[in-house]
Amino acid sequence: MLSDRRQKVLAALIEEYVARALPVGSRTLAEHYGFDVSPATIRNDLSALEDEGYISQPHTSAGRVPTDSGYRAFVDRLVEEGIEADTEEARAALEALKRSASELDELFERTSKALSQFTDCLSVVAPLDIGHLHRLGILSLMRQPEFVRTESLLPIMQMLEDDTALLHLLETAASEGEEPQVRIGSENGTESLTGVSVVACRFNGGPCGGIVAVIGPTRMDYTKALAAVRLASRTLG
């Protein structure tokens, strides 16, 4: 069980790493995140977080980066405290899509596009009774520092192009309840997806039901992704 300060240190480290994709040092956290303690105390907290498996140090002289366990602790705390309120901008955009779409299939396509733009991740809308998956944002994945090398992105691309494999991934990720679920890295159960996280949610249990999801690097903005997927699922429902 993490102390309140160490939870805040972990959250700050994740926020900084999400923004910059660079290992985070104690000086950065002490100078920019308003902790009322010394850099030495922050260093001790980071050492403890590393010992407990929440962060790791990729190089001896570098700062730390979150592990899958660190992201999981952060996401669980985020969900426990309540996902941030949906932004008026996102809500207005999705409501406008709902009003303007002339057909259900068009609504799925437009929602997928809006999700991709808002989260900067790949988005998928999978109506379970239609056979066609709407996915947009491949370029969003290609722009991420984690996937600039072709060999790191290719296995992910191959899985994403396989409708059966992708649908299985989404159904597994969104298997519980009506709130968004998160699968982080190794939790996806396949080596090709250890570098990505999936935020997925079911919408409308009726004949037009399905799953809406975003897929991005484990270094995604989980606060934004959770709020956007929840709002999209309620809009589609």
VOVEX-100937 format. One record per residue: residue number from 1; residue in one letter; x, y, z negated of N, C-alpha, C in turn. Coordinates in pm, 1 decimal, m for minus. Atoms other than C-alpha are relative to their C-alpha. Example, Ala and Ser with C-alpha at 12.3 -4.5 7.8 and 13.67 -1.06 7.14 Angstrom:
% residues 2
[1,a,[89.0,m119.0,0.0],[1230.0,m450.0,m780.0],[90.0,120.0,0.0]],
[2,s,[m82.0,m119.0,6.0],[1367.0,m106.0,m714.0],[m77.0,109.0,m73.0]],
This chain:
% residues 237
[1,m,[85.8,m119.1,0.0],[0.0,0.0,0.0],[89.5,124.3,0.0]],
[2,l,[m82.6,m119.5,m11.0],[160.2,324.9,113.9],[m51.0,110.0,m92.0]],
[3,s,[40.0,m117.4,77.0],[161.4,626.3,m114.2],[m56.4,104.4,95.4]],
[4,d,[63.0,m103.0,m83.4],[m28.8,929.9,6.3],[104.4,78.1,79.2]],
[5,r,[m101.2,m76.9,m72.2],[290.4,1117.9,94.0],[60.7,m81.2,113.6]],
[6,r,[m60.0,82.0,m105.8],[438.3,828.0,287.9],[m97.1,m22.7,115.5]],
[7,q,[98.1,5.6,m109.2],[115.1,793.0,481.3],[5.9,127.1,82.5]],
[8,k,[m8.6,m126.6,m72.3],[146.5,1161.2,570.0],[129.9,11.0,78.2]],
[9,v,[m127.6,0.8,m72.4],[512.5,1120.1,665.0],[m11.5,m87.4,123.8]],
[10,l,[19.9,87.8,m114.5],[420.1,827.6,889.4],[m86.4,67.3,105.6]],
[11,a,[89.2,m67.5,m94.1],[135.4,1026.8,1046.9],[72.5,112.2,73.5]],
[12,a,[m74.9,m108.8,m62.5],[365.8,1324.1,1109.2],[101.9,m53.6,99.3]],
[13,l,[m96.7,60.8,m92.1],[632.1,1100.6,1264.0],[m68.7,m46.9,128.4]],
[14,i,[73.8,46.9,m117.6],[372.6,944.6,1495.2],[m44.9,118.2,85.6]],
[15,e,[42.3,m119.0,m75.1],[234.9,1287.5,1592.7],[117.0,57.7,80.3]],
[16,e,[m118.1,m54.7,m68.2],[585.7,1409.1,1678.4],[45.8,m92.2,112.8]],
[17,y,[m43.9,95.5,m102.0],[673.1,1092.3,1869.4],[m97.0,m4.4,117.6]],
[18,v,[100.3,m5.7,m106.8],[346.6,1102.0,2066.0],[24.3,121.7,89.0]],
[19,a,[m16.9,m124.2,m74.7],[421.7,1460.5,2168.1],[128.0,2.0,82.7]],
[20,r,[m130.7,m19.2,m64.8],[789.2,1420.7,2264.1],[65.1,m127.0,52.8]],
[21,a,[m57.7,127.6,m44.7],[864.6,1050.2,2320.9],[148.3,m10.5,m32.2]],
[22,l,[m138.4,5.4,45.0],[1192.8,1093.9,2131.4],[2.9,m42.9,m146.9]],
[23,p,[m10.6,37.1,141.8],[1309.0,937.6,1801.8],[m4.7,123.5,m89.2]],
[24,v,[27.9,m113.5,88.9],[1214.4,1159.3,1508.2],[89.7,m7.4,m123.4]],
[25,g,[m86.8,m6.2,116.4],[1456.6,1269.2,1236.0],[m65.7,67.8,m117.9]],
[26,s,[55.4,m56.3,122.4],[1396.0,1376.0,877.5],[0.3,152.5,3.1]],
[27,r,[m6.3,m146.1,m6.0],[1503.7,1734.3,950.8],[m120.0,57.3,76.4]],
[28,t,[115.5,m45.3,m78.7],[1233.1,1774.4,1215.7],[m127.0,m3.3,m83.9]],
[29,l,[120.5,12.9,82.3],[965.7,1648.2,977.1],[m0.6,103.6,m112.1]],
[30,a,[m6.7,m95.5,112.1],[1088.3,1866.4,690.6],[m22.5,143.2,45.7]],
[31,e,[6.8,m138.4,m46.5],[1107.8,2182.1,903.2],[m133.0,35.7,65.1]],
[32,h,[116.9,m33.4,m82.3],[788.8,2152.8,1108.3],[m133.3,m52.9,m52.3]],
[33,y,[125.9,61.0,42.3],[529.7,1959.6,906.5],[m41.2,36.6,m142.4]],
[34,g,[49.7,m57.8,124.1],[501.6,2155.3,582.0],[4.3,m89.2,m122.4]],
[35,f,[m12.9,81.6,120.6],[612.7,1889.0,334.2],[69.5,82.0,m108.5]],
[36,d,[m55.2,m78.6,110.4],[680.5,2050.2,m1.8],[103.2,m82.0,m78.0]],
[37,v,[m107.5,79.5,59.6],[981.5,1825.1,m63.7],[125.7,24.1,82.3]],
[38,s,[m127.1,m21.5,m68.6],[1346.9,1827.1,37.8],[18.0,m98.1,115.1]],
[39,p,[m33.1,95.0,m107.1],[1485.6,1667.9,356.0],[50.9,m133.3,m54.3]],
[40,a,[m50.2,124.6,59.4],[1657.4,1414.3,127.4],[m115.6,m91.5,m41.6]],
[41,t,[117.4,79.4,38.0],[1317.8,1303.4,m6.0],[m67.2,m59.3,122.7]],
[42,i,[56.3,51.2,m125.3],[1187.3,1270.9,350.5],[84.4,m115.6,51.1]],
[43,r,[m87.6,108.8,m43.6],[1493.1,1058.9,435.7],[m26.4,m126.3,m80.4]],
[44,n,[31.4,116.6,83.9],[1414.6,832.5,141.6],[m132.7,m64.2,41.9]],
[45,d,[129.1,52.8,m45.8],[1054.3,800.0,258.7],[15.1,m75.2,131.7]],
[46,l,[m21.9,66.8,m127.9],[1170.4,712.6,609.9],[70.5,m133.9,m19.0]],
[47,s,[m69.4,126.1,28.5],[1407.2,448.5,472.2],[m96.8,m104.1,m54.9]],
[48,a,[99.2,92.5,56.4],[1121.6,297.4,272.9],[m96.9,m49.4,107.1]],
[49,l,[90.2,38.6,m109.3],[889.8,300.8,575.7],[67.6,m98.5,94.5]],
[50,e,[m73.7,93.5,m87.1],[1160.7,129.5,779.2],[12.9,m136.5,m67.2]],
[51,d,[m12.1,126.9,72.6],[1217.4,m134.9,510.7],[m130.9,m78.6,2.7]],
[52,e,[131.2,66.2,0.8],[844.0,m208.0,513.1],[m52.0,m31.1,140.3]],
[53,g,[34.8,39.5,m136.5],[834.9,m243.0,892.8],[m90.0,94.9,75.4]],
[54,y,[89.7,m94.0,m66.7],[631.5,67.2,980.1],[70.2,83.2,107.4]],
[55,i,[m78.1,m73.8,m99.0],[910.1,240.1,1173.4],[131.0,m74.2,21.5]],
[56,s,[m130.1,60.4,m26.1],[1241.8,140.3,1328.0],[95.2,106.8,50.9]],
[57,q,[m103.8,m92.7,m44.2],[1568.7,308.0,1419.7],[69.1,m61.0,122.0]],
[58,p,[m53.1,63.3,m121.1],[1658.7,233.7,1784.1],[151.2,5.5,11.8]],
[59,h,[m145.4,m13.0,m2.3],[2016.8,357.3,1743.8],[45.2,52.6,m135.8]],
[60,t,[m49.8,m35.4,132.9],[2233.8,412.2,1436.5],[m7.5,149.6,m26.7]],
[61,s,[m4.2,m144.8,19.7],[2263.7,786.2,1491.1],[m131.2,69.8,34.2]],
[62,a,[125.7,m60.6,m45.8],[1907.2,839.7,1616.1],[m101.4,8.2,m112.6]],
[63,g,[111.1,m1.6,93.5],[1584.1,917.2,1439.5],[m77.8,m130.3,8.7]],
[64,r,[84.1,120.4,2.5],[1300.3,669.4,1391.2],[m115.6,10.7,98.8]],
[65,v,[118.4,9.3,m85.5],[1012.3,552.8,1609.1],[m99.0,m93.9,m67.9]],
[66,p,[98.3,88.7,62.4],[685.2,385.8,1505.6],[8.8,m141.5,57.5]],
[67,t,[18.2,137.3,m46.1],[645.1,8.5,1527.6],[m149.5,m25.5,19.8]],
[68,d,[142.0,36.0,m12.2],[319.5,m169.1,1612.2],[m68.1,4.0,m136.7]],
[69,s,[56.5,m1.4,135.9],[266.0,m207.7,1235.6],[m24.1,143.2,m46.8]],
[70,g,[18.8,m139.8,36.3],[313.7,165.3,1190.8],[m121.7,60.0,67.1]],
[71,y,[119.0,m48.5,m71.7],[59.1,247.1,1459.9],[m126.5,m59.9,m60.2]],
[72,r,[118.8,65.0,56.2],[m181.4,m7.5,1306.5],[m39.1,66.7,m131.4]],
[73,a,[30.8,m66.3,127.0],[m154.6,152.5,960.9],[m59.2,138.6,24.9]],
[74,f,[49.4,m134.0,m33.6],[m209.3,495.9,1117.8],[m143.4,m6.3,52.5]],
[75,v,[134.3,12.1,m58.2],[m513.2,384.2,1320.9],[m101.2,m43.0,m105.8]],
[76,d,[92.3,45.4,104.5],[m669.3,200.1,1026.4],[m35.6,114.5,m94.7]],
[77,r,[26.1,m115.4,87.4],[m633.1,511.4,809.1],[m89.0,101.4,72.5]],
[78,l,[78.8,m94.2,m79.4],[m773.8,726.0,1090.0],[m146.6,m42.2,4.6]],
[79,v,[136.8,51.5,m7.2],[m1081.8,503.6,1124.5],[m66.3,6.9,m137.3]],
[80,e,[53.9,m3.1,136.1],[m1124.5,481.3,746.5],[m44.1,140.4,m39.1]],
[81,e,[32.3,m138.0,35.5],[m1124.1,859.6,712.1],[m106.8,59.5,91.1]],
[82,g,[98.8,m49.7,m94.6],[m1355.6,901.4,1010.7],[66.4,64.8,118.5]],
[83,i,[m56.0,m56.2,m121.8],[m1272.8,978.9,1370.9],[m37.4,146.8,7.8]],
[84,e,[25.2,m143.5,m12.5],[m1241.1,1349.0,1435.3],[m125.9,26.0,82.9]],
[85,a,[121.3,m36.6,m73.2],[m1558.8,1515.3,1555.6],[31.1,19.5,148.4]],
[86,d,[m16.6,m17.0,m143.8],[m1602.2,1506.7,1931.7],[7.1,148.4,34.2]],
[87,t,[m12.5,m140.5,m36.7],[m1491.5,1833.2,2090.1],[m117.6,42.7,87.0]],
[88,e,[108.5,m53.9,m81.9],[m1755.1,2054.9,2243.7],[34.4,m11.1,149.0]],
[89,e,[m42.7,5.6,m140.1],[m1550.3,2059.6,2564.1],[m22.7,m138.6,58.6]],
[90,a,[18.1,136.6,m50.0],[m1550.9,1681.1,2598.8],[m147.8,m35.9,7.7]],
[91,r,[142.4,32.6,1.3],[m1917.7,1650.2,2501.8],[m72.6,68.0,115.9]],
[92,a,[64.9,m73.9,m107.8],[m2023.7,1919.1,2749.2],[34.7,m59.8,135.8]],
[93,a,[m41.7,57.3,m128.0],[m1821.7,1759.5,3029.1],[m74.1,m129.7,29.6]],
[94,l,[67.4,127.0,m22.8],[m1976.1,1416.4,2980.1],[m150.1,17.9,17.3]],
[95,e,[142.3,m27.6,m17.7],[m2326.9,1555.5,2944.0],[m27.1,54.1,140.6]],
[96,a,[15.0,m51.6,m136.1],[m2278.2,1744.2,3271.3],[8.0,m112.7,101.1]],
[97,l,[m9.4,114.7,m89.1],[m2172.1,1420.6,3438.1],[m130.9,m77.9,1.4]],
[98,k,[123.7,78.4,10.2],[m2483.5,1245.4,3311.3],[m114.5,67.7,75.3]],
[99,r,[107.1,m72.3,m67.2],[m2709.5,1517.9,3444.6],[17.0,1.6,151.5]],
[100,s,[m23.5,m19.2,m142.9],[m2542.3,1545.5,3783.9],[7.7,m129.5,79.5]],
[101,a,[m14.6,126.0,m73.4],[m2490.3,1179.2,3869.7],[m135.1,m45.9,53.1]],
[102,s,[126.3,41.2,m61.7],[m2756.2,1062.1,4112.1],[m24.0,m149.2,m14.4]],
[103,e,[14.2,144.3,16.3],[m2690.3,691.1,4057.4],[85.1,m45.9,m117.7]],
[104,l,[m73.5,52.8,113.6],[m2569.0,477.5,3769.4],[145.8,m27.6,36.1]],
[105,d,[m136.1,31.3,m43.0],[m2265.6,362.6,3966.7],[84.3,127.5,8.7]],
[106,e,[m70.4,m127.8,m8.5],[m2172.3,726.2,4027.6],[34.3,51.2,m139.7]],
[107,l,[m26.7,m41.6,137.5],[m2201.4,798.9,3654.6],[120.1,m74.8,m56.5]],
[108,f,[m114.3,77.9,46.8],[m1959.2,515.5,3577.3],[129.9,54.7,58.3]],
[109,e,[m120.3,m49.7,m67.2],[m1710.5,648.0,3832.7],[42.2,135.4,m57.4]],
[110,r,[m33.0,m133.4,50.3],[m1730.9,1005.9,3707.4],[45.6,m4.9,m145.6]],
[111,t,[m40.9,13.1,139.7],[m1705.3,900.6,3343.2],[142.9,m51.6,m9.0]],
[112,s,[m136.1,53.2,m2.1],[m1393.4,698.8,3419.6],[99.9,109.9,34.3]],
[113,k,[m89.4,m109.4,m38.9],[m1237.8,1001.8,3589.8],[17.2,100.1,m114.0]],
[114,a,[m7.0,m96.2,109.3],[m1324.2,1232.9,3300.6],[83.2,m54.7,m116.0]],
[115,l,[m77.5,60.8,107.5],[m1180.1,989.9,3045.2],[149.1,3.1,29.8]],
[116,s,[m140.8,0.7,m38.8],[m854.9,958.9,3237.3],[61.5,138.8,m12.4]],
[117,q,[m50.0,m137.2,6.9],[m817.6,1334.9,3262.4],[13.4,47.8,m144.3]],
[118,f,[1.7,m48.5,137.8],[m901.0,1394.3,2895.5],[107.7,m67.0,m85.4]],
[119,t,[m93.3,73.8,85.1],[m675.3,1122.5,2747.2],[137.0,m17.2,63.6]],
[120,d,[m123.6,23.1,m74.2],[m402.0,1110.9,3014.5],[40.8,m146.9,m6.2]],
[121,c,[m21.5,144.3,m2.0],[m438.2,732.4,3010.3],[m78.6,m59.5,117.1]],
[122,l,[84.3,69.8,m96.1],[m576.3,477.3,3251.3],[m134.7,m26.7,m65.4]],
[123,s,[132.9,22.2,56.5],[m952.7,451.0,3201.1],[m72.9,m107.3,79.9]],
[124,v,[77.9,106.7,m63.3],[m1189.1,164.3,3274.9],[m143.2,6.2,m50.6]],
[125,v,[139.7,19.9,34.8],[m1567.4,146.7,3281.8],[m42.4,m129.6,66.6]],
[126,a,[30.3,134.0,m50.2],[m1681.0,m214.1,3317.7],[m144.2,m36.4,m30.1]],
[127,p,[138.6,45.8,17.7],[m2057.6,m265.1,3362.7],[m4.7,m152.1,18.4]],
[128,l,[m14.8,145.8,0.3],[m2095.5,m633.4,3279.7],[m93.4,m70.9,97.1]],
[129,d,[92.1,66.8,m91.7],[m2378.0,m699.0,3523.2],[25.4,39.2,145.0]],
[130,i,[m25.1,m47.8,m138.1],[m2226.9,m534.8,3828.2],[128.2,m61.3,55.4]],
[131,g,[m121.8,59.3,m53.4],[m1899.9,m704.2,3927.0],[109.6,97.4,31.8]],
[132,h,[m101.8,m98.3,m42.9],[m1720.4,m377.6,4007.3],[46.7,81.2,m120.4]],
[133,l,[m58.2,m76.4,109.4],[m1484.7,m225.1,3754.1],[47.3,134.7,52.6]],
[134,h,[m44.3,m134.3,m37.1],[m1427.3,148.4,3771.2],[124.6,31.9,m83.1]],
[135,r,[m123.3,m30.8,72.6],[m1066.3,226.0,3680.3],[73.8,110.8,71.0]],
[136,l,[m71.5,m115.2,m54.4],[m876.7,546.7,3728.9],[112.6,37.6,m96.2]],
[137,g,[m107.6,m50.4,83.8],[m550.3,688.8,3605.3],[128.9,m79.1,7.9]],
[138,i,[m125.5,73.8,m15.7],[m279.2,457.7,3734.9],[118.3,96.8,m5.8]],
[139,l,[m108.1,m98.2,m0.3],[m68.2,769.5,3792.7],[31.6,49.5,m141.1]],
[140,s,[m23.7,m40.9,138.3],[m115.1,861.2,3427.6],[98.5,m94.6,m67.9]],
[141,l,[m95.3,95.9,56.0],[65.2,540.9,3331.6],[138.5,19.7,60.9]],
[142,m,[m128.6,m13.0,m67.6],[337.7,596.9,3589.9],[77.6,122.7,m46.1]],
[143,r,[m67.4,m121.7,47.5],[411.1,941.4,3444.8],[57.9,m14.8,m140.0]],
[144,q,[m46.5,15.8,137.0],[475.8,805.7,3095.9],[146.3,m42.9,m2.6]],
[145,p,[m142.4,35.9,5.7],[845.5,782.0,2997.4],[23.4,m150.0,m14.6]],
[146,e,[m16.7,143.7,20.5],[794.6,418.8,2892.8],[m4.7,m79.0,129.6]],
[147,f,[24.9,77.2,m121.3],[699.7,319.1,3245.9],[64.0,60.4,124.7]],
[148,v,[m64.3,m59.6,m117.3],[932.4,518.2,3469.8],[75.9,m105.0,80.9]],
[149,r,[m68.4,108.1,m71.9],[1118.7,198.5,3556.6],[m103.2,m98.0,54.1]],
[150,t,[96.8,86.6,m67.2],[931.8,m20.9,3803.8],[m14.7,m133.2,m71.3]],
[151,e,[6.7,133.3,60.9],[1022.5,m343.1,3624.2],[m79.8,m0.4,m129.2]],
[152,s,[79.5,m5.4,122.6],[852.3,m223.5,3304.7],[m148.6,17.5,29.5]],
[153,l,[139.8,m26.0,m34.9],[532.1,m122.1,3483.9],[m63.0,m112.5,81.5]],
[154,l,[53.9,99.0,m93.4],[495.1,m405.5,3736.1],[m88.3,m105.8,m66.3]],
[155,p,[88.3,100.3,62.5],[360.9,m675.5,3496.6],[m134.3,58.0,m42.5]],
[156,i,[124.7,m65.4,40.4],[103.1,m427.6,3367.5],[m88.6,24.1,121.1]],
[157,m,[75.7,m25.8,m122.1],[m0.6,m330.2,3720.1],[m63.2,m127.9,53.5]],
[158,q,[53.4,127.4,m50.0],[m42.9,m694.8,3818.9],[m121.1,m44.0,m80.7]],
[159,m,[113.6,36.0,83.3],[m272.0,m757.6,3522.8],[m118.9,91.9,26.9]],
[160,l,[108.2,m95.7,m21.2],[m473.1,m441.5,3588.4],[m71.0,m21.2,132.9]],
[161,e,[60.4,25.1,m129.7],[m534.4,m544.9,3948.0],[m82.9,m128.0,2.7]],
[162,d,[74.5,125.3,9.2],[m683.7,m877.6,3837.1],[m126.2,25.0,m82.4]],
[163,d,[124.4,m33.1,70.3],[m1049.5,m809.4,3752.2],[m31.5,m98.0,m112.4]],
[164,t,[31.7,100.6,100.8],[m1088.9,m1137.1,3563.5],[85.9,18.2,m123.6]],
[165,a,[m91.1,m18.4,113.4],[m781.8,m1080.2,3345.0],[m30.6,129.6,m73.8]],
[166,l,[29.3,m129.2,62.3],[m871.4,m716.1,3284.8],[m128.7,m6.3,m80.7]],
[167,l,[127.1,10.5,71.4],[m1230.2,m795.7,3188.9],[15.2,m82.8,m126.9]],
[168,h,[m25.9,81.0,120.1],[m1109.0,m1065.7,2949.3],[68.1,83.5,m106.6]],
[169,l,[m69.9,m87.8,93.6],[m874.2,m812.9,2790.7],[m98.1,95.1,m68.2]],
[170,l,[94.4,m97.1,55.6],[m1156.3,m559.6,2746.4],[m101.3,m66.6,m92.0]],
[171,e,[98.4,69.4,83.5],[m1406.2,m812.7,2610.4],[61.5,m41.8,m133.2]],
[172,t,[m68.3,36.4,124.5],[m1149.6,m931.4,2356.6],[21.6,122.1,m87.2]],
[173,a,[m28.1,m122.2,75.4],[m1059.4,m577.3,2256.1],[m125.7,59.4,m61.9]],
[174,a,[124.6,m62.4,45.6],[m1423.5,m466.8,2218.0],[m95.7,m103.4,m58.2]],
[175,s,[82.5,112.8,43.5],[m1547.5,m783.0,2048.8],[m78.6,26.8,m127.9]],
[176,e,[62.5,m22.4,130.8],[m1657.2,m626.2,1719.1],[m77.6,131.4,m4.8]],
[177,g,[79.0,m118.4,32.4],[m1941.3,m386.1,1646.8],[m19.9,99.0,113.7]],
[178,e,[33.2,m103.5,m97.0],[m2045.0,m67.0,1820.2],[97.7,116.3,m3.4]],
[179,e,[m101.6,m104.6,7.2],[m1745.2,147.7,1723.8],[121.7,m40.5,83.2]],
[180,p,[m119.7,32.6,m77.7],[m1425.5,171.2,1931.7],[95.8,m89.4,m79.1]],
[181,q,[m99.1,89.1,58.6],[m1171.4,m102.7,1863.6],[135.2,25.7,66.3]],
[182,v,[m134.0,m28.5,m50.6],[m795.1,m72.3,1908.6],[85.4,m125.6,m6.6]],
[183,r,[m100.9,105.9,m5.2],[m546.5,m337.7,2019.5],[133.2,65.9,32.7]],
[184,i,[m127.4,m69.5,m10.1],[m186.2,m226.5,1979.0],[111.9,m96.8,38.4]],
[185,g,[m119.6,73.6,m37.8],[108.1,m373.6,2169.7],[m14.5,m149.9,m7.5]],
[186,s,[m2.3,145.6,12.7],[167.6,m729.5,2056.4],[m135.9,m58.9,m36.0]],
[187,e,[134.1,49.5,33.4],[m194.1,m755.6,1936.1],[m78.6,m40.4,124.3]],
[188,n,[69.9,35.9,m123.7],[m296.5,m788.9,2303.3],[20.4,m145.3,38.8]],
[189,g,[m14.4,143.6,m18.0],[m167.0,m1143.7,2296.8],[69.8,m44.7,126.6]],
[190,t,[m73.5,38.7,m119.8],[35.6,m1134.9,2617.2],[123.3,88.3,13.2]],
[191,e,[m127.5,m71.6,m3.3],[396.9,m1035.8,2674.7],[m3.3,120.3,92.7]],
[192,s,[3.3,m109.0,m96.8],[314.8,m815.8,2973.0],[m65.3,126.1,m55.8]],
[193,l,[71.0,m114.8,55.7],[105.3,m586.7,2750.3],[54.6,43.8,m135.3]],
[194,t,[m55.4,m39.1,129.5],[336.0,m545.9,2450.3],[32.9,149.0,m6.3]],
[195,g,[m30.4,m143.2,m0.4],[405.1,m188.4,2559.7],[m121.4,89.1,7.9]],
[196,v,[119.7,m82.2,m15.2],[42.5,m74.9,2582.6],[m98.4,m23.8,m112.9]],
[197,s,[112.3,13.5,92.4],[m255.5,m14.8,2357.7],[m130.5,15.8,77.1]],
[198,v,[132.2,m3.1,m61.9],[m621.0,m60.8,2446.1],[m100.6,50.3,m103.1]],
[199,v,[110.2,m49.5,83.8],[m904.2,144.7,2294.1],[m128.0,m26.6,77.5]],
[200,a,[117.3,44.7,m75.3],[m1235.9,m11.7,2393.9],[m124.4,0.5,m86.7]],
[201,c,[127.5,m2.2,71.9],[m1602.9,10.4,2300.7],[m111.4,m47.6,92.7]],
[202,r,[116.4,43.1,m78.2],[m1922.7,m156.0,2418.4],[m103.8,112.1,4.8]],
[203,f,[111.9,m94.1,m6.0],[m2215.0,53.5,2537.3],[m126.0,m73.2,40.2]],
[204,n,[133.2,47.4,m35.5],[m2587.4,m31.3,2554.0],[m6.7,m150.8,18.6]],
[205,g,[6.8,145.1,m7.6],[m2656.7,m395.8,2481.9],[m99.6,m54.2,100.6]],
[206,g,[99.6,44.6,m96.5],[m2927.4,m410.2,2752.6],[60.8,m48.2,129.5]],
[207,p,[m47.1,54.2,m128.0],[m2901.7,m523.6,3115.3],[104.0,87.0,68.6]],
[208,c,[m99.5,m88.6,m60.8],[m2689.1,m222.1,3209.1],[116.6,24.9,m94.6]],
[209,g,[m106.6,m17.9,96.6],[m2447.2,m266.3,2920.2],[136.7,m27.7,59.8]],
[210,g,[m134.8,23.3,m47.3],[m2073.0,m283.1,2952.2],[101.1,45.4,m102.7]],
[211,i,[m110.9,m41.2,86.0],[m1741.3,m171.6,2812.1],[67.2,120.8,61.1]],
[212,v,[m78.0,m115.3,m43.7],[m1560.1,160.1,2832.6],[130.2,m2.3,m79.5]],
[213,a,[m129.6,13.6,66.2],[m1189.1,174.1,2754.3],[102.8,94.4,60.5]],
[214,v,[m119.8,m64.7,m53.0],[m863.5,361.1,2788.7],[118.8,m89.7,m32.5]],
[215,i,[m121.0,80.3,14.8],[m527.9,188.7,2833.0],[119.0,91.0,21.9]],
[216,g,[m117.1,m86.1,m10.4],[m201.5,368.6,2768.8],[115.5,m58.8,m78.3]],
[217,p,[m112.5,50.1,78.7],[137.9,329.5,2605.2],[m36.5,m5.3,m147.0]],
[218,t,[25.4,2.1,143.9],[146.9,241.2,2237.1],[18.7,139.3,m58.5]],
[219,r,[m21.0,m139.1,41.1],[261.6,603.3,2205.9],[m112.6,88.2,54.6]],
[220,m,[112.8,m82.0,m46.2],[m87.1,729.6,2294.7],[m52.0,86.2,m114.3]],
[221,d,[65.2,m83.8,100.8],[m284.4,997.1,2113.5],[m126.6,m73.7,m45.1]],
[222,y,[111.6,84.7,43.8],[m511.3,762.9,1916.0],[m119.8,82.0,m46.9]],
[223,t,[111.0,m83.3,44.7],[m717.6,1041.8,1763.3],[m86.6,41.6,118.4]],
[224,k,[73.1,m43.6,m118.4],[m813.2,1175.4,2104.5],[m64.2,m119.0,71.5]],
[225,a,[52.0,116.2,m72.0],[m855.6,828.8,2259.4],[m122.4,m58.9,m69.7]],
[226,l,[113.5,55.3,74.3],[m1085.6,702.2,1983.3],[m123.6,88.3,14.5]],
[227,a,[113.7,m91.3,m11.2],[m1304.6,1012.9,1994.1],[m58.7,m1.8,140.5]],
[228,a,[47.3,m4.1,m138.5],[m1324.3,1012.8,2375.4],[m72.9,m127.6,38.4]],
[229,v,[65.3,127.5,m33.2],[m1409.6,643.6,2406.6],[m133.3,m12.8,m71.7]],
[230,r,[127.4,4.5,72.2],[m1676.1,668.8,2137.1],[m103.7,88.6,67.0]],
[231,l,[93.6,m93.0,m63.2],[m1833.5,970.5,2303.1],[m45.4,m53.0,135.9]],
[232,a,[36.0,54.4,m131.3],[m1822.7,808.4,2648.4],[m95.4,m118.2,m13.7]],
[233,s,[88.4,116.0,16.2],[m1982.4,487.3,2520.3],[m141.2,43.4,m38.2]],
[234,r,[133.7,m48.6,38.2],[m2267.4,683.6,2362.0],[m68.1,72.7,115.8]],
[235,t,[57.2,m67.3,m116.8],[m2314.4,892.2,2675.1],[m53.3,m101.6,100.7]],
[236,l,[42.8,102.6,m95.1],[m2332.1,582.6,2896.6],[m117.5,m80.5,m55.9]],
[237,g,[108.0,74.8,59.7],[m2560.9,410.6,2648.9],[m132.6,72.5,3.3]],
